[in-house]
Amino acid sequence: MRILMVASEATPFAKTGGLADVVGALPRALSRLGHSIDLVLPRYRGVTAGESIGRIHVPLGKYGADAGMFAHREGNIRTLFVDHPAYFDRDHLYGPASGDYPDSPVRFAFLSRAALEWAATSPGGYDVIHVHDWQSALVPVFLNQGVAPALRRVPVIFTIHNLAYQGIADPSWLTELGLGSDLMNPRALEFWGRISLLKGGVVFSQVITTVSPRYASEIQTAEYGYGFEGVIQSRSGDLIGILNGIDYDQWNPLRDPYLPEPFDASRLDGKVAAKRALLESVGWSSDDASLRRPLIGLVSRMVDQKGFDLFMDLADTLPTLGARFVVLGTGERRYEDFWRALASRFPDCVAATIGFDEGMAHRIEGGADVFLMPSRFEPCGLNQMYSQRYGTVPVVRATGGLADTVRSYDPATGSGTGFAFDEYSAQALLGALRWALRTYEDRPAWRRLQVAGMQQDFSWDRSARQYVSLYERAGLGGAAHAHAALHPST
């Protein structure tokens, strides 16, 4: 198949979060299956990859302009960069810490329209178009409005990576971007008196995916729907959850350059060496007593979504559990300050690194005994899969992709790959953590948990095969839904 993808970020070119990991890895997995992918990204400041292959005109209401196109090829993957410095040559991908840039609607409408203008003239055509999150959700909207007629029969797949980010904007943007005023209605982009770019992707794409089966169900409820649950429910027959994979080349304890020794499920001695190196890297002793003491890792954005308010409720309890905590992350100032203060009060129990360090992240995954992910919600999550790959037993809240990827330990049968709790509360987290630490003392049971986790298949190859089946289904399903959604009388 020939696949066109449009997204706002992808590794190794530009990254703010998990979206970039997915968009970077999925094309490689599809390529290994023999498919050809053109991936369209903004040419942000600092992106130097690719060579100039010409210029295109991008009609966009009052914001129409020319853009340069750069291409970087790697096997069956061609990454195309849209070069318009006024929109993309900035300090941040989306905006400073205070919020998104106020002209975000035009920045990403420009990306979407440029992708279509380029693709419409590309020799060979495309079998499917796959767009990601609100930043590229105008692609199916433009197609519905008659843009790029050469592509009008190509099915569009829209993936929601995190429903909390919805691309909300003032309705005036519709006419300014050259879009029809008829889109300002509840069957199209209107959302509580404003417009939502994400809603455009949901309404006008042939098939919608999310990044885990559990999350596909959750976003149809008031608790997780962020006001979109009715919109999602109206497309439930076209919604499917496909679990993200992890990059087995980058996350592999047998050949991880950040670990002192290789290891796998059949030989875990190298994990002891990884724990020793992690202890020493934060200034702790690595003697036998320290190696026996449970070591708990946490690598995360320090935000409400990730459950950091629960840790604050347990500030006086965590240091009494007999374990040590190694924390890496950055985010809200109050959470950064909390972990700094806890490390200062309990220097033999808590080590906190505020910021991000790729090597440190690998050392925590490889060297910790337990990994914490008590998320309030988690569309998919990657670290719980990294942890299992490295024999580090996860303690998670049973939500979204965490529920789909971690099987809670059953003492009666000895089965499971981690520990999961349901209620979002500090006491529920504490109960699961204590349960894990008790089990840690049972060395045969703990070894079974480690090995079971390391034997799970979280590869992108598995996920890519599911996407290919979905692309084929979309091609057979026709493109009538989006037209009927906006023009029910026809």
N, C-alpha and C positions, 0 to 999 in steps of 0.2 A: 504494500500500500504506500501511497504518497500522502504524507500527513503535514498539515500546516499547524504550527502551534504559535500562540501569541501570549506573552506574559510580561510582567513588569520586572522580574528578576530571575536569575538562574546562576548557579555556580558553574564555572569559577569566575564569572564575569562581574556579577553584582549580587550582593546578598544583604538582607536585613533579618531573615528568619528562615523557617522551615519551607516556605514556598520556594525559595531558591534551590534548596536541596532536592525537592521533588522535581522541579522543572529542569534541573541539571541532570538528574539521574534517569528519569523516565525515557527521554530520547535515546540515551545510550542502551537501555534495555530493549527498546523497540528496534534499534539498529541491529542488535545481536540476533533478533528474530528475522532479520532480512528486510526491514521496512526502511523507507527514506523519509527524513524529517527536515523540514525547514522551520526553524525557531526564530521568531521575530521578537527582538528586545529593544529597549531604548539604548542609545549610546550615551551612557552617563559619563560624567567627569571621571577620568581615571581609566576608562575602558580603552585599551590600545589595540585590542585584537581586531583582526580583519583588515581587508584591503578595500579601497574605494571601488565600487562597481557602477557608479552612476548616480543620477539624481532623479527624483520623482516629484510631481506636483501633488499636493495633498489638499483637495477641496474640503473646507470645513467652515462653512458659513463665513462669518466675518474674520475667522482666524486661518483661512486658507493660506498655505505657504509652501515653498519648496523644501525638500529634505534630501540630505545625502544618504546613500545606502552603502553600508560596508558589509562584507561577507567573510566569514571564517569557516573553513570546511575541515571536518574531521571524520573521515570515512563517509558513512551515509547521512551524516548530520551536517547541515549547513546552518550556521547561526547568522542571522541578518540583523544588523544594527541600524536603527533609525536615528540619523544624526540631525538634530535641530537644537543647537546650543541654547537658544532662548528658553527652551522647556527642560532640557536634560543636563546641561552643563551647570550643575548647582552643587552646593555643599552636601546636600542630603538627597536620598532617593525620593522620599515622600515629603519631608519637611523636618523642621527642628523638633526638639523635645516638646515644645508647646503645642504641636499639632501639624496637620498636613498643610502644604502650601495652599493658599486660597484659590489658585488657578488649577488645582488638581483635575477638575473635570476636563479642561481643554488639553492639559498635558497628555492624559491617557486616552482621550478621544482622538487626539492626533496620532498616537501610537496605533490605535485600532484601525483608523482610516488608512494610515500609511501601509499597514500590513495588507489590507484588502486591495489597495491600489497596486501594490507590488505583485501580490499573488494573482490578480486578475490577468496580468500580462506574462506570468511565468509559464514557460513552455511545459507542456505535459499535464497541466492541471493538477487537482488534488482530489483525493478520495474522501477526506474528512478534515474538518477544522476543529482544533481543540484549544479552548481558551480557558484562562485561569483567573479566578477571583474578579472583584469589581473593576480592577484596572483595565481588563480587556473585555469586559462584559458588553461593551457597545458594539463589538463585532457582529453578533447576531442581530442587533437592533439596526445597524446600518444595512445589513443584508435585507432585512424586512422592509426597509425604506427604499429599496431599489438600487442601492449602491452596488457596484461590481456585479452586473448581471451575469457575467461569465461564471460566477461562483454561486448563483442562486440555488442550484440544485445540490450543492455540497452540504451534507449534514454537519451541524455544529454540536459539539460536546462542550458543556460548561461545567467546570469543576469548582465547587465551593470548598476552599481550604479552611476558612474560618468565617462563620456567619456573623460574627460580631463586627466585622468590617464591611460596611454596606455601600460606600460611595454615595453618601447623602449630599444633595446639592440643591440650590435654588432653582425653581422651574424656569427662570429666565435663561438658563444655560441651553435649553432645548432649541430655541430659535437662534441663539447666538452661534450654536454649533451646526446650524443648518438642518436640524431635525424637525419633524412635523409636530405641530402643536397638538395633534390628536394623540400623541404619546402621553400627554398629561391626563391620563384616566386610570382608574384602578386596575384595568385589564392590561395595562402597559407599565409605565415607569412611575406613575404617581404613588407616593407613599406618605400617608399622613400629611398631605398638603405640600410636600416637597417631592423631589424625584430621587430615586435610588438607582444608581447604575447597576448595582448587583441584581436588582429586580429585573432589569432588562435581560440579563443573562439567563435568569430563571424562566422568564416568560417566553423568550424567543428562541431558545436553543431546543434542538430536537431531543436531546438526552442530557440529564443533569447527573453529575456524580459528586459524592463527597469522599473524604479520605479514610473512612472506616464504615463498616456496616452499622455499628451501634450509633454512630453520629448521624447517619442517615435517618434513623428512627428518632433520635433525640431532637433534631431540629424541627420536627413536626409537632413539638409540644411547646406549651407556653413557657416552661422553665428554661429551655435552651433556644427557643425560636427567635428571640429579640424582636418580637412583633411580626416576624415573617412566617410564623407557623402556618397561617392560613394560605399564604402564597405557596409555600412548599407543599402543603397538603393537596392543593389543587393540581400539582404535578407529580403526585406520589407514584403514579403508574410509570413515570419516565425517570424516576430517581433510583439510583443504585449506589451503594457504598462499596468502594474498592480500597482495601487497606494499602496505605503507602508501604513501600519497601525501604530497605536501608542499603547503602552502598557497601557491598561485601569486599570491594577492593580497598576502600578507605577504612572500614571497620572490621578488621580481621586480626585476632590475637596471634595468629601464626606468623604474620608479617607486618606487625605494627611498629613503625620506626620509633615511636615514642615510648615503647616498653623495653625493659632491659633484656627479657628473654621471651621467646615464642612459647605459646601453650595452646592446647585445645582440650576437648572433653576427655580425651584418653590420657592426657598427661598435664596435670594441673600444677606441677611444681613451679612452672614459670609464673603462675599467679601469685605465689608467695613472694617471688622476687619483685613482682610489680607492686605488691603491698609494701614491701620494704622500701622500694624507691619512692613511693608516694609519701610514706611517713617521713622519710629523710628530707623530701622536697619542701615540707612545711615546717621543718625544724624539730621534729619529734624523734625520739629514740626508736630504733628498729630492733631492739633485743627481743628475746623469745616472749617475754611477758607482753610487749607491745604488739607482737605479731598475733598472739592469742586473743587480744582484746578486739572486740568487733569494731570495724571501721565502716562508717556510714557516709556515703557520698551524695552530693546534690549539685547538679549542673543545670542552671535554669535562668530564664528571665525572671527577675524579681518583681513580679506583678501579682495582682489579685487573682488572675486566672489560674496561676500556678499554685495557689493554696498558701501563700506566704503569710496571710493573716492567721492561719492555724499555728504556725511556728511561734508567732508573737504570743499567742495564748499559752504556749508551753515553755516560755522562756526559763522559768525556774525549774522545770521538770526535766528537760532534755539533758542537762549536765549530770543528773542523778541516775541515769540509766546504765552506767557502766560501759558505755560505748564512746567512741570519738566521732566527730563530725568534720568532714572536709567539704567546704562549700565554695562554689565558683559561680559567679554570675554578676549581672548588672541590671538595673531597672529603676524602680521608684526609690527616691532618696530615703524614705522612712525605712524601707526594708534593707537597703544597703547599710544604713546607720545601725539598724537592729543587729545585723550579723557582725559588724565591726565591734559593737559594744559587747556582744556575747563572747566574742573571741578575746576581747581585752579582759573581761571578768574571769573567764575560764580558759586560760591559755593552754592548759594540758588536755582540754577536752574539745575545743572548737578552733578550727583554722579556717579563716575566711579570706578569699581572694576576690576583690571587687573589680570586675572587668572581664575580659575574655582572653583565654590563652588556649589555643588548640591543643598544644602538647599536654597542658594540665588537664584538659577535658578527657583526653585519652588515658592519662595516668589514673584519673579517678575511676573511669569505667573499668580499667584493668585491675586496679589495686584495691578498690573498696570491696567489702563483703556484702553490703546492702546498698541499694540505691533508692532514694525517696522521690516520689512523684504524686503528691496529694492534691491533684488539680481539681479546681472547682468544675471546670469542663476542659475537655481535651479532644479536639477533632480526631487526631490520630496519635501524635506523639512519636518521637523517634528514640529518645534516650532509654525508654524501657526496653526497646528492642536491642539497642547497643548493649545494654547491661546484660541481658540474657545471653547475647553472643559472647560476652566476656566472662560468663560465670559469676556475675554479680547479681544477687537476687533482688528483684524489685519489690518495693512496698508501694502500692498505688491505690488511688481511689477508683472504684469500678465505674468509670464513665468513658464514653467515646471509645477511642482506639485503645485506651488502657484496658478496658473490659474485654476488648476483642483479642488482645495479645498476651495477657497475663492470666494464667489459670491459677486460682488461689489454692494454696496447699491444703490437702486433705490428709490429716494424720492417720485416718483409718486405713487408707490405701497407700499412703506415701506418695501420691501423685500430686502434680502441680508444678508451676514454674515460678511462683512468687506468692505474695500476700496482698489481698485486696479487701478494702472496706467500702461500705455503701454510703453511710451517712456523712454529709459534709460537716464535720465537727472536729474540734481539737481532741476530744476524748476518743472518737472513733479512730483517728490517726494514731493516737497514743496506744490504743489497744492493739492495733495491727503491728505497730513497731515493737511493742513488748512481746507479742506473739512471735515475731521474726527472731528477736534476740533469744527467746527461750529455745526456739528450734535450732538456732546457731550452735547451741551447746551440744546438740545431738549430731555428732559429726557425720555418721552414715546418712541420716535424713537430709542434712544440709548438702552433702555431696550429691545425693539424688536430685535435689532441687537444681543444683548448679548444672549437672549433666543434662537434665531434661530441658532446661532453658537453652543450653548451647546446641541442642539438637533441633531446635525449631527452625523452620524455613521462613525467614523474613526477607528473602531476596527480592530485588526488583524484577527479576525474570518471571517470578510467579505473578506479580501484579501486572506486568506488561502483557502477559498472555490474556489476562482478564480484560485489559483495555482493548486489545485487538478484537476480542469477541464482541465487545461493546461497539467498537467502530463498525464492525460488520452489521450488527443489529441496527445501528442508526442508519446505515446506508439502505437497508431494506425497509426501514420504517417510514420513509417518505418525509416530507417537510411541511405537512399540512397544519401541524398544531399551531405554530407561531402565527400563521396568517389567520387562523380561526380565532385565536385569542384576541387579536386586535380588531378583527372584522367579523364578529359572530354572525352577522346577518347574511354574509356571503358564504 
